[in-house]
Amino acid sequence: MKELDIDMVFTYVNGNDPEHIKKKNQNAGSSNFIQKYNPKIRTNNIEEIIYSVRTVIKFIPWIRKIFIVTDKQIPPIDKVLIITQKVIIIDHSKIIDKKYLPTFNSDVIESFLHNIPDLSEIFLYNNDDVMHFREIKRDDIYKIIDGKVLLKIRSNFNYNIVKLINTEFSKRIIYTANIFFQKFPKIKLVHNHHTKILRKSTLKQLEKTQEKILHEMRINKFRNDNYINYLFFAVNTDILIHKNIIYDYKEVIELHLGNKNYNPKYYEEIQKRKPKFLCLNSMNFTFKEPLKNLMNNLI
């Protein structure tokens, strides 16, 4: 298998930073800000980015570069990684059209990742609470068949189940799914909530051909429920274009923790299974020391 250059991209925000809070409050008053759609738990920072980056270096050592996209913040990662440029910090202002700044909307930020300078054609994308605990091989990510690069995409999307979930996230997934079904009634859509495998040329093509849909999303400085879910849109568009490999992948754990307090059972499964892909979604401060202990045990 040809060894393609593959980069990793993280998005990072420290929601506890006074400057970030000030900027957020200033914009909330003049935007379509809905508190229940933008809870503080989503931007809580317990320094999980430290461990997320370390798991990439340990278990995906063939990653060429790690980019961290942030808004005038410096994530608390190992300084030597920045000095050696294994990790490169990318400010929002370097990749996002200034007419959409500042933005506190993850979909908007994600829709500009393809503008990262020197980003590889195929790249992985993680939130800062997505981690890895077993070796990931190139064969987990892509295959080259007849000279074509096919991405390996895990499928677990059920329209009827997602439609019953009354959150802004699920509403945007359904909104996006309906766009596909209008043009392709029999399409099989895919969705996951962990590492995304993305193709830069597809994201650039969306930029050229879907300007109206993207603009309707990007004018929302905060998350809402009446526009596309960008990553869902991008991943399924890439499947339409390139006929990627859709499969059911078992080495994944997704824990959607929200405001739950730490409970040992959440980490017992991680220690037992050592998943290749882990999403610890929205941890609060009770998880900080247990997370550190877990990382010391596993990496």
Long-range contacts (C-beta under 8 A, 24 or more apart in sequence): 1-138, 1-139, 1-143, 1-144, 2-144, 3-62, 3-138, 4-120, 4-121, 4-122, 4-138, 4-142, 4-149, 5-64, 5-120, 5-121, 6-62, 6-63, 6-64, 6-120, 6-122, 6-123, 6-124, 6-138, 6-141, 7-63, 7-64, 7-65, 7-66, 7-67, 7-119, 7-120, 7-123, 7-124, 8-56, 8-60, 8-63, 8-65, 8-66, 8-67, 8-123, 8-124, 8-125, 8-126, 9-66, 9-67, 9-68, 9-69, 9-113, 9-116, 9-119, 9-123, 9-124, 9-125, 9-126, 10-49, 10-52, 10-53, 10-66, 10-67, 10-68, 10-69, 10-125, 10-126, 10-127, 10-128, 11-68, 11-69, 11-70, 11-106, 11-109, 11-110, 11-125, 11-127, 11-128, 12-49, 12-68, 12-69, 12-70, 12-73, 12-75, 12-128, 13-43, 13-45, 13-70, 13-71, 13-73, 13-128, 14-43, 14-45, 14-73, 14-75, 15-40, 15-42, 15-43, 15-44, 15-45, 16-44, 16-45, 17-45, 17-73, 19-72, 20-71, 20-73, 23-102, 24-104, 27-102, 27-104, 27-221, 27-222, 28-222, 31-220, 31-221, 31-222, 32-220, 32-221, 32-222, 32-224, 33-221, 33-222, 34-168, 34-222, 34-224, 37-168, 37-222, 37-223, 37-224, 37-225, 38-104, 38-222, 38-223, 41-258, 41-259, 41-282, 41-284, 42-282, 44-282, 44-283, 44-284, 44-285, 46-283, 46-284, 46-285, 46-287, 46-288, 46-291, 47-76, 47-288, 48-128, 48-129, 48-131, 48-280, 48-283, 48-291, 49-75, 49-76, 49-77, 49-128, 50-75, 50-76, 50-77, 50-78, 51-131, 51-291, 51-292, 51-295, 51-299, 52-126, 52-128, 52-129, 52-130, 52-131, 53-77, 53-78, 53-81, 53-87, 54-78, 54-295, 54-299, 55-131, 55-132, 55-133, 55-299, 56-126, 56-132, 57-81, 57-86, 58-132, 58-299, 59-132, 59-133, 59-134, 59-135, 59-136, 59-276, 60-124, 60-132, 60-135, 60-136, 62-138, 63-124, 64-120, 65-118, 65-120, 67-116, 67-119, 69-95, 69-109, 69-113, 69-116, 71-102, 75-128, 90-116, 90-117, 97-218, 100-218, 100-219, 100-221, 102-221, 103-218, 103-221, 104-221, 104-222, 105-218, 105-220, 105-221, 105-222, 105-223, 106-223, 107-172, 107-217, 107-220, 107-223, 107-227, 107-228, 107-229, 107-230, 107-231, 108-217, 108-218, 108-220, 108-221, 108-230, 110-230, 110-231, 111-203, 111-214, 111-217, 111-218, 111-230, 113-198, 113-203, 114-200, 114-203, 114-204, 114-207, 119-200, 120-200, 121-199, 121-200, 121-201, 122-149, 122-151, 122-197, 122-198, 122-199, 122-200, 123-198, 123-200, 124-195, 124-196, 124-197, 124-198, 125-195, 125-196, 125-197, 125-198, 125-231, 126-194, 126-195, 126-196, 127-279, 127-281, 129-279, 129-280, 129-281, 129-282, 129-283, 130-194, 130-195, 130-277, 130-278, 130-279, 130-280, 131-278, 131-280, 132-195, 132-275, 132-276, 132-277, 132-278, 133-270, 133-274, 133-275, 133-276, 133-278, 133-298, 133-299, 134-251, 134-274, 134-275, 134-276, 135-276, 136-276, 140-276, 141-197, 142-197, 143-245, 148-242, 149-199, 149-242, 150-242, 150-243, 150-244, 150-245, 151-197, 151-199, 151-238, 151-242, 151-244, 151-245, 152-197, 152-244, 152-245, 152-247, 152-249, 153-190, 153-192, 153-197, 153-235, 153-239, 153-244, 153-245, 153-246, 153-247, 154-190, 154-192, 154-246, 154-247, 154-248, 154-249, 154-252, 155-188, 155-190, 155-191, 155-192, 155-246, 155-247, 155-248, 156-190, 156-191, 156-192, 156-248, 157-189, 157-190, 157-191, 159-189, 162-191, 168-223, 168-224, 168-225, 169-223, 169-229, 171-225, 171-226, 172-225, 172-226, 172-227, 172-228, 172-229, 172-232, 173-229, 173-232, 175-225, 175-226, 175-227, 175-228, 175-229, 176-228, 176-229, 176-232, 176-233, 176-236, 177-232, 179-213, 179-228, 179-233, 180-236, 184-240, 187-236, 187-240, 188-246, 189-232, 189-236, 190-235, 190-236, 190-239, 190-246, 191-232, 191-235, 192-252, 192-254, 193-254, 193-256, 193-279, 193-281, 194-252, 194-254, 194-277, 194-278, 194-279, 195-277, 196-231, 196-235, 197-235, 198-231, 198-234, 198-235, 198-238, 199-238, 199-242, 202-234, 202-237, 202-238, 202-241, 202-242, 203-234, 205-237, 205-241, 206-233, 206-234, 206-237, 249-277, 251-275, 251-276, 251-277, 252-276, 252-277, 252-278, 252-279, 253-277, 253-278, 253-279, 254-278, 254-279, 254-281, 255-279, 255-280, 255-281, 256-281, 256-282, 257-281, 257-282, 257-283, 257-284, 257-287, 258-282, 259-284, 260-284, 261-286, 262-286, 262-287, 262-290, 264-290, 267-294, 270-294, 270-298, 271-297, 271-298, 274-298
